[in-house]
């Protein structure tokens, strides 16, 4: 089965431009959040230049974060459940 990917999009309040800054990947029984570090147009690095600040739960843009027990994913509970950063 192919993993499912949900894009995390940030929108600049002033310019209303949208930036693809990260991905939440669901593969079987695990979730992985990672910042989109490719150098594509309107990606993470351009967002950082235009006011985006990394999420407090994921401050290191160079690391992937594995998440478990994401039963509360829609309510945001999952974001506080990071168990391992590598």
Biopython code that builds the backbone (N, CA, C, O; Angstrom):
import numpy as np
from Bio.PDB.StructureBuilder import StructureBuilder

atoms = [
    (1, "UNK", "N", (0.833, -1.179, 0.000)),
    (1, "UNK", "CA", (0.000, 0.000, 0.000)),
    (1, "UNK", "C", (0.883, 1.249, 0.000)),
    (1, "UNK", "O", (1.875, 1.313, 0.726)),
    (2, "UNK", "N", (0.522, 2.230, -0.809)),
    (2, "UNK", "CA", (1.262, 3.488, -0.877)),
    (2, "UNK", "C", (0.980, 4.355, 0.345)),
    (2, "UNK", "O", (-0.153, 4.394, 0.824)),
    (3, "UNK", "N", (1.990, 5.047, 0.853)),
    (3, "UNK", "CA", (1.749, 5.947, 1.983)),
    (3, "UNK", "C", (0.938, 7.167, 1.535)),
    (3, "UNK", "O", (0.995, 7.575, 0.375)),
    (4, "UNK", "N", (0.197, 7.728, 2.459)),
    (4, "UNK", "CA", (-0.579, 8.939, 2.202)),
    (4, "UNK", "C", (0.213, 10.139, 2.694)),
    (4, "UNK", "O", (0.838, 10.076, 3.752)),
    (5, "UNK", "N", (0.194, 11.234, 1.937)),
    (5, "UNK", "CA", (0.931, 12.443, 2.303)),
    (5, "UNK", "C", (-0.038, 13.618, 2.342)),
    (5, "UNK", "O", (-0.792, 13.854, 1.398)),
    (6, "UNK", "N", (-0.003, 14.351, 3.455)),
    (6, "UNK", "CA", (-0.781, 15.571, 3.619)),
    (6, "UNK", "C", (0.198, 16.732, 3.620)),
    (6, "UNK", "O", (1.123, 16.766, 4.432)),
    (7, "UNK", "N", (0.003, 17.679, 2.719)),
    (7, "UNK", "CA", (0.898, 18.832, 2.641)),
    (7, "UNK", "C", (0.544, 19.841, 3.717)),
    (7, "UNK", "O", (-0.635, 20.085, 3.974)),
    (8, "UNK", "N", (1.552, 20.431, 4.350)),
    (8, "UNK", "CA", (1.362, 21.521, 5.289)),
    (8, "UNK", "C", (1.663, 22.821, 4.539)),
    (8, "UNK", "O", (2.778, 23.034, 4.064)),
    (9, "UNK", "N", (0.664, 23.671, 4.444)),
    (9, "UNK", "CA", (0.780, 24.925, 3.700)),
    (9, "UNK", "C", (0.714, 26.092, 4.678)),
    (9, "UNK", "O", (-0.154, 26.129, 5.550)),
    (10, "UNK", "N", (1.637, 27.048, 4.530)),
    (10, "UNK", "CA", (1.622, 28.272, 5.335)),
    (10, "UNK", "C", (1.280, 29.434, 4.421)),
    (10, "UNK", "O", (1.752, 29.497, 3.286)),
    (11, "UNK", "N", (0.453, 30.363, 4.916)),
    (11, "UNK", "CA", (0.079, 31.528, 4.122)),
    (11, "UNK", "C", (0.555, 32.791, 4.826)),
    (11, "UNK", "O", (0.265, 33.004, 6.004)),
    (12, "UNK", "N", (1.288, 33.624, 4.094)),
    (12, "UNK", "CA", (1.746, 34.905, 4.595)),
    (12, "UNK", "C", (0.546, 35.830, 4.753)),
    (12, "UNK", "O", (-0.222, 36.012, 3.809)),
    (13, "UNK", "N", (0.377, 36.416, 5.934)),
    (13, "UNK", "CA", (-0.788, 37.258, 6.204)),
    (13, "UNK", "C", (-0.840, 38.508, 5.336)),
    (13, "UNK", "O", (-1.922, 38.948, 4.946)),
    (14, "UNK", "N", (0.313, 39.081, 5.032)),
    (14, "UNK", "CA", (0.343, 40.334, 4.265)),
    (14, "UNK", "C", (0.183, 40.116, 2.764)),
    (14, "UNK", "O", (-0.641, 40.765, 2.119)),
    (15, "UNK", "N", (0.973, 39.203, 2.218)),
    (15, "UNK", "CA", (0.963, 39.011, 0.761)),
    (15, "UNK", "C", (-0.064, 37.986, 0.309)),
    (15, "UNK", "O", (-0.404, 37.933, -0.873)),
    (16, "UNK", "N", (-0.571, 37.161, 1.244)),
    (16, "UNK", "CA", (-1.515, 36.073, 0.972)),
    (16, "UNK", "C", (-0.903, 34.953, 0.129)),
    (16, "UNK", "O", (-1.624, 34.071, -0.339)),
    (17, "UNK", "N", (0.415, 34.977, -0.068)),
    (17, "UNK", "CA", (1.098, 33.906, -0.790)),
    (17, "UNK", "C", (1.109, 32.646, 0.065)),
    (17, "UNK", "O", (1.212, 32.718, 1.290)),
    (18, "UNK", "N", (1.002, 31.502, -0.582)),
    (18, "UNK", "CA", (1.030, 30.210, 0.109)),
    (18, "UNK", "C", (2.338, 29.496, -0.180)),
    (18, "UNK", "O", (2.891, 29.588, -1.275)),
    (19, "UNK", "N", (2.823, 28.774, 0.841)),
    (19, "UNK", "CA", (4.108, 28.081, 0.751)),
    (19, "UNK", "C", (3.945, 26.651, 1.253)),
    (19, "UNK", "O", (3.327, 26.422, 2.293)),
    (20, "UNK", "N", (4.491, 25.703, 0.528)),
    (20, "UNK", "CA", (4.486, 24.298, 0.944)),
    (20, "UNK", "C", (5.682, 24.107, 1.870)),
    (20, "UNK", "O", (6.823, 24.024, 1.415)),
    (21, "UNK", "N", (5.411, 24.037, 3.182)),
    (21, "UNK", "CA", (6.511, 24.016, 4.137)),
    (21, "UNK", "C", (6.794, 22.638, 4.728)),
    (21, "UNK", "O", (7.888, 22.409, 5.243)),
    (22, "UNK", "N", (5.840, 21.724, 4.666)),
    (22, "UNK", "CA", (6.082, 20.423, 5.270)),
    (22, "UNK", "C", (5.099, 19.379, 4.818)),
    (22, "UNK", "O", (4.177, 19.659, 4.051)),
    (23, "UNK", "N", (5.305, 18.155, 5.306)),
    (23, "UNK", "CA", (4.458, 17.017, 4.950)),
    (23, "UNK", "C", (4.191, 16.162, 6.176)),
    (23, "UNK", "O", (5.057, 15.991, 7.034)),
    (24, "UNK", "N", (2.991, 15.633, 6.244)),
    (24, "UNK", "CA", (2.651, 14.632, 7.245)),
    (24, "UNK", "C", (2.382, 13.351, 6.468)),
    (24, "UNK", "O", (1.441, 13.277, 5.679)),
    (25, "UNK", "N", (3.208, 12.358, 6.697)),
    (25, "UNK", "CA", (3.132, 11.104, 5.961)),
    (25, "UNK", "C", (2.525, 10.032, 6.848)),
    (25, "UNK", "O", (2.944, 9.863, 7.993)),
    (26, "UNK", "N", (1.550, 9.313, 6.335)),
    (26, "UNK", "CA", (0.955, 8.181, 7.051)),
    (26, "UNK", "C", (1.311, 6.927, 6.275)),
    (26, "UNK", "O", (0.948, 6.777, 5.108)),
    (27, "UNK", "N", (2.022, 6.031, 6.935)),
    (27, "UNK", "CA", (2.453, 4.793, 6.298)),
    (27, "UNK", "C", (2.181, 3.639, 7.258)),
    (27, "UNK", "O", (2.949, 3.399, 8.191)),
    (28, "UNK", "N", (1.094, 2.938, 7.023)),
    (28, "UNK", "CA", (0.733, 1.829, 7.893)),
    (28, "UNK", "C", (0.308, 2.306, 9.263)),
    (28, "UNK", "O", (-0.739, 2.936, 9.414)),
    (29, "UNK", "N", (1.128, 2.004, 10.268)),
    (29, "UNK", "CA", (0.773, 2.370, 11.640)),
    (29, "UNK", "C", (1.589, 3.538, 12.186)),
    (29, "UNK", "O", (1.541, 3.815, 13.384)),
    (30, "UNK", "N", (2.338, 4.226, 11.326)),
    (30, "UNK", "CA", (3.136, 5.344, 11.826)),
    (30, "UNK", "C", (2.879, 6.613, 11.017)),
    (30, "UNK", "O", (2.478, 6.577, 9.853)),
    (31, "UNK", "N", (3.128, 7.725, 11.682)),
    (31, "UNK", "CA", (3.055, 9.038, 11.065)),
    (31, "UNK", "C", (4.437, 9.669, 11.154)),
    (31, "UNK", "O", (5.139, 9.508, 12.152)),
    (32, "UNK", "N", (4.820, 10.382, 10.116)),
    (32, "UNK", "CA", (6.095, 11.079, 10.106)),
    (32, "UNK", "C", (5.831, 12.499, 9.622)),
    (32, "UNK", "O", (5.212, 12.708, 8.578)),
    (33, "UNK", "N", (6.315, 13.480, 10.402)),
    (33, "UNK", "CA", (6.263, 14.870, 9.941)),
    (33, "UNK", "C", (7.662, 15.263, 9.525)),
    (33, "UNK", "O", (8.633, 14.961, 10.218)),
    (34, "UNK", "N", (7.766, 15.941, 8.388)),
    (34, "UNK", "CA", (9.057, 16.478, 7.971)),
    (34, "UNK", "C", (8.837, 17.749, 7.173)),
    (34, "UNK", "O", (7.855, 17.894, 6.445)),
    (35, "UNK", "N", (9.790, 18.673, 7.334)),
    (35, "UNK", "CA", (9.747, 19.906, 6.556)),
    (35, "UNK", "C", (10.155, 19.599, 5.122)),
    (35, "UNK", "O", (11.015, 18.752, 4.881)),
    (36, "UNK", "N", (9.538, 20.285, 4.181)),
    (36, "UNK", "CA", (9.839, 20.126, 2.752)),
    (36, "UNK", "C", (11.090, 20.939, 2.451)),
    (36, "UNK", "O", (11.016, 22.158, 2.293)),
    (37, "UNK", "N", (12.241, 20.269, 2.371)),
    (37, "UNK", "CA", (13.517, 20.962, 2.241)),
    (37, "UNK", "C", (14.018, 21.089, 0.803)),
    (37, "UNK", "O", (15.142, 21.540, 0.586)),
    (38, "UNK", "N", (13.220, 20.708, -0.166)),
    (38, "UNK", "CA", (13.655, 20.893, -1.558)),
    (38, "UNK", "C", (13.655, 22.397, -1.862)),
    (38, "UNK", "O", (12.940, 23.169, -1.223)),
    (39, "UNK", "N", (14.427, 22.780, -2.798)),
    (39, "UNK", "CA", (14.576, 24.206, -3.129)),
    (39, "UNK", "C", (13.577, 24.657, -4.191)),
    (39, "UNK", "O", (13.920, 25.451, -5.067)),
    (40, "UNK", "N", (12.370, 24.167, -4.120)),
    (40, "UNK", "CA", (11.383, 24.545, -5.130)),
    (40, "UNK", "C", (10.782, 25.916, -4.804)),
    (40, "UNK", "O", (10.885, 26.414, -3.684)),
    (41, "UNK", "N", (10.160, 26.496, -5.810)),
    (41, "UNK", "CA", (9.527, 27.807, -5.659)),
    (41, "UNK", "C", (8.421, 27.738, -4.614)),
    (41, "UNK", "O", (7.649, 26.781, -4.576)),
    (42, "UNK", "N", (8.354, 28.744, -3.783)),
    (42, "UNK", "CA", (7.392, 28.865, -2.693)),
    (42, "UNK", "C", (7.417, 27.654, -1.764)),
    (42, "UNK", "O", (6.376, 27.117, -1.384)),
    (43, "UNK", "N", (8.613, 27.246, -1.417)),
    (43, "UNK", "CA", (8.808, 26.151, -0.468)),
    (43, "UNK", "C", (9.213, 26.694, 0.894)),
    (43, "UNK", "O", (9.013, 27.873, 1.185)),
    (44, "UNK", "N", (9.773, 25.843, 1.713)),
    (44, "UNK", "CA", (10.130, 26.189, 3.085)),
    (44, "UNK", "C", (11.122, 27.346, 3.154)),
    (44, "UNK", "O", (10.916, 28.288, 3.919)),
    (45, "UNK", "N", (12.186, 27.289, 2.372)),
    (45, "UNK", "CA", (13.229, 28.307, 2.490)),
    (45, "UNK", "C", (12.725, 29.680, 2.070)),
    (45, "UNK", "O", (13.103, 30.685, 2.672)),
    (46, "UNK", "N", (11.890, 29.739, 1.061)),
    (46, "UNK", "CA", (11.295, 31.008, 0.661)),
    (46, "UNK", "C", (10.305, 31.492, 1.724)),
    (46, "UNK", "O", (10.188, 32.693, 1.967)),
    (47, "UNK", "N", (9.597, 30.559, 2.352)),
    (47, "UNK", "CA", (8.675, 30.924, 3.433)),
    (47, "UNK", "C", (9.441, 31.514, 4.616)),
    (47, "UNK", "O", (9.002, 32.501, 5.207)),
    (48, "UNK", "N", (10.589, 30.913, 4.966)),
    (48, "UNK", "CA", (11.411, 31.436, 6.058)),
    (48, "UNK", "C", (11.883, 32.857, 5.765)),
    (48, "UNK", "O", (11.975, 33.681, 6.675)),
    (49, "UNK", "N", (12.178, 33.146, 4.509)),
    (49, "UNK", "CA", (12.593, 34.494, 4.109)),
    (49, "UNK", "C", (11.440, 35.489, 4.172)),
    (49, "UNK", "O", (11.657, 36.700, 4.203)),
    (50, "UNK", "N", (10.211, 34.971, 4.192)),
    (50, "UNK", "CA", (9.029, 35.831, 4.163)),
    (50, "UNK", "C", (8.201, 35.790, 5.447)),
    (50, "UNK", "O", (7.012, 36.111, 5.436)),
    (51, "UNK", "N", (8.832, 35.395, 6.549)),
    (51, "UNK", "CA", (8.181, 35.503, 7.840)),
    (51, "UNK", "C", (7.765, 34.233, 8.539)),
    (51, "UNK", "O", (7.343, 34.284, 9.694)),
    (52, "UNK", "N", (7.869, 33.090, 7.880)),
    (52, "UNK", "CA", (7.488, 31.834, 8.543)),
    (52, "UNK", "C", (8.505, 31.489, 9.621)),
    (52, "UNK", "O", (9.708, 31.673, 9.436)),
    (53, "UNK", "N", (8.008, 30.984, 10.752)),
    (53, "UNK", "CA", (8.864, 30.475, 11.822)),
    (53, "UNK", "C", (8.479, 29.032, 12.071)),
    (53, "UNK", "O", (7.291, 28.712, 12.108)),
    (54, "UNK", "N", (9.466, 28.142, 12.245)),
    (54, "UNK", "CA", (9.154, 26.723, 12.466)),
    (54, "UNK", "C", (8.211, 26.525, 13.652)),
    (54, "UNK", "O", (8.239, 27.288, 14.618)),
    (55, "UNK", "N", (7.387, 25.503, 13.564)),
    (55, "UNK", "CA", (6.443, 25.167, 14.621)),
    (55, "UNK", "C", (7.228, 24.862, 15.900)),
    (55, "UNK", "O", (8.295, 24.250, 15.844)),
    (56, "UNK", "N", (6.707, 25.283, 17.038)),
    (56, "UNK", "CA", (7.395, 25.075, 18.312)),
    (56, "UNK", "C", (7.660, 23.605, 18.616)),
    (56, "UNK", "O", (8.661, 23.277, 19.254)),
    (57, "UNK", "N", (6.781, 22.722, 18.168)),
    (57, "UNK", "CA", (6.981, 21.291, 18.407)),
    (57, "UNK", "C", (8.034, 20.688, 17.482)),
    (57, "UNK", "O", (8.561, 19.610, 17.757)),
    (58, "UNK", "N", (8.340, 21.382, 16.383)),
    (58, "UNK", "CA", (9.291, 20.883, 15.392)),
    (58, "UNK", "C", (10.280, 21.993, 15.030)),
    (58, "UNK", "O", (10.269, 22.478, 13.898)),
    (59, "UNK", "N", (11.133, 22.401, 15.971)),
    (59, "UNK", "CA", (11.996, 23.556, 15.720)),
    (59, "UNK", "C", (13.160, 23.292, 14.759)),
    (59, "UNK", "O", (13.675, 24.233, 14.154)),
    (60, "UNK", "N", (13.576, 22.053, 14.609)),
    (60, "UNK", "CA", (14.740, 21.732, 13.777)),
    (60, "UNK", "C", (14.267, 21.321, 12.384)),
    (60, "UNK", "O", (13.710, 20.238, 12.206)),
    (61, "UNK", "N", (14.492, 22.189, 11.403)),
    (61, "UNK", "CA", (13.982, 21.906, 10.050)),
    (61, "UNK", "C", (14.757, 20.793, 9.358)),
    (61, "UNK", "O", (14.340, 20.327, 8.298)),
    (62, "UNK", "N", (15.864, 20.362, 9.927)),
    (62, "UNK", "CA", (16.672, 19.319, 9.306)),
    (62, "UNK", "C", (16.372, 17.910, 9.776)),
    (62, "UNK", "O", (17.040, 16.968, 9.350)),
    (63, "UNK", "N", (15.378, 17.737, 10.650)),
    (63, "UNK", "CA", (15.109, 16.414, 11.206)),
    (63, "UNK", "C", (13.686, 15.968, 10.909)),
    (63, "UNK", "O", (12.768, 16.783, 10.813)),
    (64, "UNK", "N", (13.522, 14.659, 10.765)),
    (64, "UNK", "CA", (12.195, 14.060, 10.644)),
    (64, "UNK", "C", (11.704, 13.723, 12.045)),
    (64, "UNK", "O", (12.499, 13.367, 12.915)),
    (65, "UNK", "N", (10.403, 13.833, 12.266)),
    (65, "UNK", "CA", (9.827, 13.532, 13.562)),
    (65, "UNK", "C", (8.800, 12.429, 13.404)),
    (65, "UNK", "O", (7.855, 12.562, 12.627)),
    (66, "UNK", "N", (8.982, 11.334, 14.142)),
    (66, "UNK", "CA", (8.028, 10.237, 14.125)),
    (66, "UNK", "C", (6.966, 10.504, 15.171)),
    (66, "UNK", "O", (7.275, 10.910, 16.292)),
    (67, "UNK", "N", (5.730, 10.277, 14.810)),
    (67, "UNK", "CA", (4.609, 10.492, 15.707)),
    (67, "UNK", "C", (3.882, 9.178, 15.910)),
    (67, "UNK", "O", (3.768, 8.375, 14.983)),
    (68, "UNK", "N", (3.388, 8.956, 17.126)),
    (68, "UNK", "CA", (2.595, 7.766, 17.401)),
    (68, "UNK", "C", (1.297, 8.182, 18.065)),
    (68, "UNK", "O", (1.127, 9.340, 18.446)),
    (69, "UNK", "N", (0.385, 7.237, 18.202)),
    (69, "UNK", "CA", (-0.906, 7.470, 18.834)),
    (69, "UNK", "C", (-1.543, 8.751, 18.315)),
    (69, "UNK", "O", (-1.734, 9.708, 19.066)),
    (70, "UNK", "N", (-1.863, 8.765, 17.056)),
    (70, "UNK", "CA", (-2.427, 9.957, 16.432)),
    (70, "UNK", "C", (-3.940, 9.910, 16.385)),
    (70, "UNK", "O", (-4.547, 10.406, 15.436)),
    (71, "UNK", "N", (-4.556, 9.322, 17.395)),
    (71, "UNK", "CA", (-6.013, 9.253, 17.428)),
    (71, "UNK", "C", (-6.627, 10.639, 17.500)),
    (71, "UNK", "O", (-7.764, 10.833, 17.069)),
    (72, "UNK", "N", (-5.895, 11.606, 18.038)),
    (72, "UNK", "CA", (-6.401, 12.972, 18.140)),
    (72, "UNK", "C", (-5.858, 13.888, 17.064)),
    (72, "UNK", "O", (-5.788, 15.101, 17.263)),
    (73, "UNK", "N", (-5.475, 13.332, 15.932)),
    (73, "UNK", "CA", (-4.820, 14.101, 14.876)),
    (73, "UNK", "C", (-5.611, 15.331, 14.472)),
    (73, "UNK", "O", (-5.037, 16.413, 14.354)),
    (74, "UNK", "N", (-6.907, 15.196, 14.257)),
    (74, "UNK", "CA", (-7.690, 16.330, 13.791)),
    (74, "UNK", "C", (-7.821, 17.419, 14.839)),
    (74, "UNK", "O", (-8.015, 18.583, 14.490)),
    (75, "UNK", "N", (-7.720, 17.075, 16.102)),
    (75, "UNK", "CA", (-7.826, 18.085, 17.150)),
    (75, "UNK", "C", (-6.472, 18.689, 17.503)),
    (75, "UNK", "O", (-6.403, 19.579, 18.352)),
    (76, "UNK", "N", (-5.404, 18.230, 16.878)),
    (76, "UNK", "CA", (-4.083, 18.780, 17.118)),
    (76, "UNK", "C", (-3.319, 18.067, 18.229)),
    (76, "UNK", "O", (-2.169, 18.411, 18.499)),
    (77, "UNK", "N", (-3.930, 17.091, 18.869)),
    (77, "UNK", "CA", (-3.265, 16.376, 19.961)),
    (77, "UNK", "C", (-2.009, 15.674, 19.471)),
    (77, "UNK", "O", (-1.024, 15.578, 20.204)),
    (78, "UNK", "N", (-2.035, 15.187, 18.252)),
    (78, "UNK", "CA", (-0.918, 14.404, 17.720)),
    (78, "UNK", "C", (0.370, 15.219, 17.673)),
    (78, "UNK", "O", (1.451, 14.656, 17.850)),
    (79, "UNK", "N", (0.287, 16.500, 17.446)),
    (79, "UNK", "CA", (1.490, 17.312, 17.315)),
    (79, "UNK", "C", (2.302, 17.349, 18.603)),
    (79, "UNK", "O", (3.505, 17.610, 18.561)),
    (80, "UNK", "N", (1.676, 17.094, 19.736)),
    (80, "UNK", "CA", (2.420, 17.091, 20.988)),
    (80, "UNK", "C", (2.922, 15.697, 21.323)),
    (80, "UNK", "O", (3.560, 15.504, 22.357)),
    (81, "UNK", "N", (2.644, 14.721, 20.466)),
    (81, "UNK", "CA", (3.015, 13.344, 20.756)),
    (81, "UNK", "C", (4.283, 12.890, 20.083)),
    (81, "UNK", "O", (4.445, 11.693, 19.844)),
    (82, "UNK", "N", (5.204, 13.804, 19.760)),
    (82, "UNK", "CA", (6.444, 13.404, 19.117)),
    (82, "UNK", "C", (7.235, 12.510, 20.064)),
    (82, "UNK", "O", (7.448, 12.856, 21.226)),
    (83, "UNK", "N", (7.659, 11.375, 19.568)),
    (83, "UNK", "CA", (8.358, 10.435, 20.433)),
    (83, "UNK", "C", (9.818, 10.257, 20.076)),
    (83, "UNK", "O", (10.597, 9.811, 20.918)),
    (84, "UNK", "N", (10.212, 10.585, 18.871)),
    (84, "UNK", "CA", (11.600, 10.367, 18.503)),
    (84, "UNK", "C", (11.963, 11.335, 17.387)),
    (84, "UNK", "O", (11.231, 11.467, 16.406)),
    (85, "UNK", "N", (13.076, 11.999, 17.539)),
    (85, "UNK", "CA", (13.593, 12.886, 16.506)),
    (85, "UNK", "C", (14.967, 12.363, 16.135)),
    (85, "UNK", "O", (15.779, 12.052, 17.006)),
    (86, "UNK", "N", (15.227, 12.265, 14.828)),
    (86, "UNK", "CA", (16.539, 11.778, 14.413)),
    (86, "UNK", "C", (17.046, 12.587, 13.258)),
    (86, "UNK", "O", (18.143, 12.332, 12.760)),
]
sb = StructureBuilder()
sb.init_structure("model")
sb.init_model(0)
sb.init_chain("A")
sb.init_seg("    ")
for serial, (resi, resn, name, xyz) in enumerate(atoms, 1):
    if name == "N":
        sb.init_residue(resn, " ", resi, " ")
    sb.init_atom(name, np.array(xyz, "f"), 0.0, 1.0, " ", f" {name:<3s}", serial, name[0])
structure = sb.get_structure()
